[in-house]
Structures are given as structure tokens and as C-alpha cells.
Amino acid sequence: MSIKQIEDERELTGEIINYILNEKRLVFYGLSRDTDDFSHRVYNAMISDGFQVFPVNPRADHVGDIELHHPLDTVPTGYDTAYIMVNKVFVEDVILHCQEQGITRVWLHKGIGEGSVSPEALQYCSDNDIDVVPGQCILMYLEENITHRVHKWVKHVRGSLPILSN
């Protein structure tokens, strides 16, 4: 891949991130039943930032006072984006469900761990005109703590941080 192609990809990903951060409405796949799980930190940061979040978990109806929805539930009108924070083994099934629900853009979470990105999922998105943010943590944009500032800086230095417009 040429430097120009890498820059173009970073700009496109940045445009998708800008849309999501401004729209503030998404379906969240992977909110854990364990309230100590990192997914709850992500969820809570989204809520604190004013996002309307439709949380999906096939194994529970509620976590604390959060109502969870099952994958076969119909996503409400106006939700065209999904934040996906599931094991990459399941990500293709989740993206297929997203597509069936009319979701046209997905953000595949990746922090320190393995994340939700797989080559097959990226190919599926490409083949089906689904916009994708591949392997970024939304907390780099929602939290200003030292951990996420360093995470963002490292991605910038490596040339893998998406280019956001102001």
C-alpha cells in the first residue's frame, strides 16, 4: 500500500469517526453482563458524552438498570451505526445482523487486547458497502485521561491514527 493510499484510508476513517461523534446515536454490541468489564467504561463514557445508545447482548435482558436487547430485536429507526465490542470470532455474525437491520457503518473496537477486528470482517464490510472504523478505541476521543492520550499519541506516531477534520 502506498503512502497516499494509507493517508486516504486514514482520512476516510476520520470522516466516519467524525460522523459518529457528531451523530451520537449507535447500537452497542457487546455490553457485558459483568459491570466491571471494560465495555461498561466505554458505554458509560458514551452516555456521559450525550450518545443515545441501544445496547445489545444475546445472553441477558438487563445489567443493573440498563435494559439490554437481543440481536433479533428490531433496531429503532434512526440508528445507522454500530459500535462492536465482541470477540472477533463473532464479529462477522454481528456485522451481518447490522446489515439486516439497515446499519451502514460499524466501529470495530480495539484497545490493548485482541479487539473485534478480523480480515474477514473487513472484507465483508468492503464487499457490502459498509463503512468501517477498523480497530480504534472510542475512548481516545471521549476521555482525556493520560491512558487514552498516550494511546492516541502512539497511534499518531505510528501513522495509524485516523485524520479527523475540525
One Martini backbone bead per residue (centre of mass of N, CA, C, O) as a GRO file, in nm:
protein
  166
    1MET     BB    1   0.097   0.036   0.023
    2SER     BB    2   0.072   0.353  -0.012
    3ILE     BB    3   0.089   0.654   0.132
    4LYS     BB    4  -0.166   0.764  -0.004
    5GLN     BB    5  -0.353   0.528   0.080
    6ILE     BB    6  -0.317   0.563   0.382
    7GLU     BB    7  -0.419   0.854   0.400
    8ASP     BB    8  -0.698   0.801   0.277
    9GLU     BB    9  -0.787   0.598   0.496
   10ARG     BB   10  -0.756   0.791   0.739
   11GLU     BB   11  -0.962   0.999   0.632
   12LEU     BB   12  -1.208   0.815   0.608
   13THR     BB   13  -1.211   0.727   0.903
   14GLY     BB   14  -1.240   1.017   1.011
   15GLU     BB   15  -1.518   1.070   0.885
   16ILE     BB   16  -1.666   0.849   1.039
   17ILE     BB   17  -1.599   0.949   1.321
   18ASN     BB   18  -1.727   1.226   1.296
   19TYR     BB   19  -2.011   1.128   1.252
   20ILE     BB   20  -2.042   0.969   1.518
   21LEU     BB   21  -1.968   1.205   1.718
   22ASN     BB   22  -2.211   1.385   1.608
   23GLU     BB   23  -2.462   1.193   1.618
   24LYS     BB   24  -2.492   1.011   1.887
   25ARG     BB   25  -2.591   0.717   1.751
   26LEU     BB   26  -2.605   0.372   1.875
   27VAL     BB   27  -2.514   0.045   1.853
   28PHE     BB   28  -2.428  -0.192   2.120
   29TYR     BB   29  -2.203  -0.453   2.088
   30GLY     BB   30  -2.100  -0.605   2.404
   31LEU     BB   31  -2.238  -0.566   2.665
   32SER     BB   32  -2.171  -0.673   2.960
   33ARG     BB   33  -2.265  -0.848   3.251
   34ASP     BB   34  -2.002  -0.725   3.355
   35THR     BB   35  -1.952  -0.424   3.523
   36ASP     BB   36  -1.618  -0.450   3.512
   37ASP     BB   37  -1.610  -0.424   3.229
   38PHE     BB   38  -1.489  -0.224   2.976
   39SER     BB   39  -1.763  -0.179   2.829
   40HIS     BB   40  -1.876   0.010   3.056
   41ARG     BB   41  -1.686   0.242   3.014
   42VAL     BB   42  -1.771   0.300   2.728
   43TYR     BB   43  -2.072   0.339   2.776
   44ASN     BB   44  -2.049   0.567   2.991
   45ALA     BB   45  -1.902   0.766   2.804
   46MET     BB   46  -2.124   0.791   2.599
   47ILE     BB   47  -2.344   0.894   2.786
   48SER     BB   48  -2.181   1.143   2.894
   49ASP     BB   49  -2.162   1.252   2.577
   50GLY     BB   50  -2.477   1.202   2.459
   51PHE     BB   51  -2.550   0.930   2.380
   52GLN     BB   52  -2.746   0.707   2.197
   53VAL     BB   53  -2.803   0.379   2.334
   54PHE     BB   54  -2.826   0.038   2.193
   55PRO     BB   55  -2.808  -0.241   2.374
   56VAL     BB   56  -2.640  -0.561   2.306
   57ASN     BB   57  -2.741  -0.895   2.441
   58PRO     BB   58  -2.802  -1.244   2.418
   59ARG     BB   59  -2.770  -1.314   2.760
   60ALA     BB   60  -2.952  -1.051   2.839
   61ASP     BB   61  -3.184  -0.804   2.974
   62HIS     BB   62  -2.996  -0.709   3.220
   63VAL     BB   63  -2.779  -0.448   3.368
   64GLY     BB   64  -2.900  -0.353   3.610
   65ASP     BB   65  -3.051  -0.058   3.463
   66ILE     BB   66  -2.987  -0.196   3.188
   67GLU     BB   67  -3.130  -0.241   2.888
   68LEU     BB   68  -3.132  -0.524   2.692
   69HIS     BB   69  -3.080  -0.654   2.368
   70HIS     BB   70  -3.156  -0.858   2.113
   71PRO     BB   71  -3.055  -0.937   1.796
   72LEU     BB   72  -3.369  -0.973   1.697
   73ASP     BB   73  -3.420  -0.707   1.747
   74THR     BB   74  -3.533  -0.407   1.661
   75VAL     BB   75  -3.400  -0.137   1.540
   76PRO     BB   76  -3.434   0.170   1.565
   77THR     BB   77  -3.496   0.442   1.426
   78GLY     BB   78  -3.183   0.613   1.338
   79TYR     BB   79  -2.991   0.361   1.334
   80ASP     BB   80  -2.662   0.347   1.146
   81THR     BB   81  -2.480   0.254   1.398
   82ALA     BB   82  -2.199   0.048   1.521
   83TYR     BB   83  -2.064  -0.079   1.820
   84ILE     BB   84  -1.800  -0.324   1.836
   85MET     BB   85  -1.745  -0.556   2.137
   86VAL     BB   86  -1.634  -0.840   2.024
   87ASN     BB   87  -1.534  -1.121   1.945
   88LYS     BB   88  -1.395  -1.195   1.638
   89VAL     BB   89  -1.560  -1.461   1.597
   90PHE     BB   90  -1.851  -1.280   1.594
   91VAL     BB   91  -1.841  -1.030   1.397
   92GLU     BB   92  -1.979  -1.125   1.136
   93ASP     BB   93  -2.259  -1.175   1.257
   94VAL     BB   94  -2.300  -0.886   1.351
   95ILE     BB   95  -2.275  -0.749   1.075
   96LEU     BB   96  -2.510  -0.895   0.946
   97HIS     BB   97  -2.719  -0.785   1.141
   98CYS     BB   98  -2.674  -0.494   1.075
   99GLN     BB   99  -2.752  -0.510   0.781
  100GLU     BB  100  -3.046  -0.614   0.836
  101GLN     BB  101  -3.095  -0.326   1.009
  102GLY     BB  102  -2.950  -0.083   0.829
  103ILE     BB  103  -2.655  -0.075   0.885
  104THR     BB  104  -2.368   0.132   0.745
  105ARG     BB  105  -2.190   0.148   1.018
  106VAL     BB  106  -1.876   0.047   1.177
  107TRP     BB  107  -1.718  -0.008   1.501
  108LEU     BB  108  -1.412  -0.167   1.567
  109HIS     BB  109  -1.283  -0.262   1.845
  110LYS     BB  110  -0.959  -0.142   1.984
  111GLY     BB  111  -0.712  -0.194   2.209
  112ILE     BB  112  -0.498  -0.385   2.370
  113GLY     BB  113  -0.629  -0.614   2.271
  114GLU     BB  114  -0.764  -0.793   2.014
  115GLY     BB  115  -1.055  -0.747   1.945
  116SER     BB  116  -1.295  -0.693   1.648
  117VAL     BB  117  -1.080  -0.770   1.428
  118SER     BB  118  -1.102  -0.895   1.090
  119PRO     BB  119  -1.040  -0.971   0.771
  120GLU     BB  120  -1.327  -1.076   0.708
  121ALA     BB  121  -1.484  -0.830   0.810
  122LEU     BB  122  -1.353  -0.621   0.624
  123GLN     BB  123  -1.438  -0.759   0.361
  124TYR     BB  124  -1.740  -0.754   0.407
  125CYS     BB  125  -1.765  -0.450   0.419
  126SER     BB  126  -1.650  -0.392   0.140
  127ASP     BB  127  -1.858  -0.580  -0.024
  128ASN     BB  128  -2.119  -0.409   0.142
  129ASP     BB  129  -2.093  -0.100   0.196
  130ILE     BB  130  -1.945  -0.074   0.482
  131ASP     BB  131  -1.857   0.132   0.707
  132VAL     BB  132  -1.523   0.149   0.874
  133VAL     BB  133  -1.377   0.119   1.199
  134PRO     BB  134  -1.053  -0.014   1.241
  135GLY     BB  135  -0.923  -0.042   1.545
  136GLN     BB  136  -1.061   0.151   1.768
  137CYS     BB  137  -1.088   0.372   2.046
  138ILE     BB  138  -1.329   0.588   2.161
  139LEU     BB  139  -1.173   0.699   2.418
  140MET     BB  140  -0.976   0.885   2.257
  141TYR     BB  141  -1.243   1.092   2.219
  142LEU     BB  142  -1.385   1.095   2.529
  143GLU     BB  143  -1.110   1.085   2.684
  144GLU     BB  144  -0.852   1.275   2.892
  145ASN     BB  145  -0.663   1.070   2.980
  146ILE     BB  146  -0.352   0.940   2.984
  147THR     BB  147  -0.404   0.671   2.843
  148HIS     BB  148  -0.554   0.795   2.583
  149ARG     BB  149  -0.333   0.992   2.503
  150VAL     BB  150  -0.113   0.780   2.456
  151HIS     BB  151  -0.264   0.604   2.255
  152LYS     BB  152  -0.295   0.831   2.046
  153TRP     BB  153   0.005   0.901   2.013
  154VAL     BB  154   0.103   0.626   1.913
  155LYS     BB  155  -0.074   0.625   1.659
  156HIS     BB  156   0.047   0.878   1.542
  157VAL     BB  157   0.345   0.783   1.522
  158ARG     BB  158   0.258   0.520   1.343
  159GLY     BB  159   0.019   0.617   1.139
  160SER     BB  160  -0.292   0.508   1.269
  161LEU     BB  161  -0.437   0.775   1.291
  162PRO     BB  162  -0.701   0.925   1.227
  163ILE     BB  163  -0.825   1.187   1.024
  164LEU     BB  164  -0.960   1.473   1.151
  165SER     BB  165  -1.184   1.707   1.129
  166ASN     BB  166  -1.281   2.032   1.258
   0.00000   0.00000   0.00000
